[in-house]
Amino acid sequence: MRQINFILIFVFGLGMVFFTLENTASTTVHVLPGLNYTTPLAALLLLSAGIGATSAWMFAAWSGMLNSVDRFKQSSDFDAQQVRIHELEIDLNRYRATVETQLGLLPSASSDGPEAMEDSPALQVSSSD
């Protein structure tokens, strides 16, 4: 990948050199009324490309900063959600323990003996099949 990047940069730089050598005609730039500059066309185009590249870099830096702020906010929300999930898991475990202790206090159906099981409706349904 580094070789491809190097080749692209080299080709772009070589193209810029050839472009500069071929476009040496003078061009007058009117910045403000009464303020004129005469520069070669290549210098003017390279300057405007530099200004455009700098503007794009500044925009990318600004967007990156805004994305970082959003990610920081989302990570704070994520941390709050993790704390809430942990609290809910603790509550769930406490409720499970309460239900298990309450089920342990209920009288067992099997303690009535085998006669009670024969009279149960569930057993009658299964025996009729």
Long-range contacts (C-beta under 8 A, 24 or more apart in sequence): 16-46, 19-45, 20-46
